[in-house]
Structures are given as structure tokens and as C-alpha cells.
Amino acid sequence: MLDRLGIESKLYLDARAGVRKSTVTSWKLTILGRDNLLRFRDKIGFSDLGKSTTLKAMLDSYRKHGSESPRRSRW
């Protein structure tokens, strides 16, 4: 679905899933790169204030470090 909005992302099986005693499969979504994070913010965003603050901090860290990928963006 994110791909349809022009947001490049990857979905990973949570590596910690085998350590837990749960039968629920857990996944991690990674949005790749600053441009994709900006698209996500502009087209989707978060209603949760904490997640919005984290997203803003990630975008600010790109500007601060002048890098295209200072770290992975996971939710």
C-alpha cells in the first residue's frame, strides 16, 4: 500500500519473534530514506503525538548530519 503512495519501504519478520513465548507473528516496517519519510509524513502521518515527535526528530537528524540515511526508520 505504501508503494502505491510512492513511499519505498521494506517489511521484515521480527527476529525476536522466536525468543518470545507468543504464537503471534511479529513484523517490522522500515521506511527507506529521507524523501520517503517526508512523503509518509505529508500523505499519512501519525495521530499519536509521541510517534509524530519521533518522526520529526528523525527528519531533523537527516538535516543535521547531511546524510541520506543516518539510521533506519522503524515503527
Protein Blocks (a to p, Z undefined) as FASTA:
>chain_A
ZZmnopacdddddfklmmpccfbdcdddddehjklmmmmmmmnopablklmmmmmmmmmm
mmmnopablbacdZZ
